[in-house]
Amino acid sequence: MNMEQDVSCREVVITANTTRGKGVPNSPIRRIVEVWEKDGTKIAEHDPMPEVLTYVDAVHFARWCQSKECPAGPLGMNMLDKWLETTKS
């Protein structure tokens, strides 16, 4: 199998002084590493603890919530924090 690839060599800027997080449980303040092109286009980042739930996480949360009879609305969002705490143990 012959697969051609486009390869280019570019100069990039790597920063490690960006922080993210609210300083609360499930959102600690942490250092983010970003990779930028010289023209200012961000091409990559590494967040050691992204605050993004996957589809599978959402399904697990929904099932957990059903077993706890979670309230709807803002009170239900507080349950998300409680569920995240249970996933750490």
Residue pairs with C-beta under 8 A, 6 or more apart in sequence:
10 37
10 38
11 38
12 35
12 36
12 37
12 38
12 43
13 35
13 36
13 37
13 38
14 33
14 34
14 35
14 36
15 33
15 34
15 36
16 31
16 32
16 33
16 34
17 31
18 31
18 32
18 33
18 34
19 29
19 30
19 31
19 32
20 29
20 30
20 32
20 47
21 27
21 28
21 29
21 30
21 49
21 51
22 29
23 29
25 81
25 84
25 85
26 51
26 81
26 84
26 85
27 51
28 49
30 47
30 48
30 49
31 48
32 45
32 46
32 47
33 45
33 46
34 42
34 44
34 45
34 46
35 42
35 43
35 44
35 45
36 42
36 43
37 43
53 61
60 83
60 87
61 80
61 83
64 83
64 86
65 76
65 79
65 83
68 79
70 76
70 79
71 79
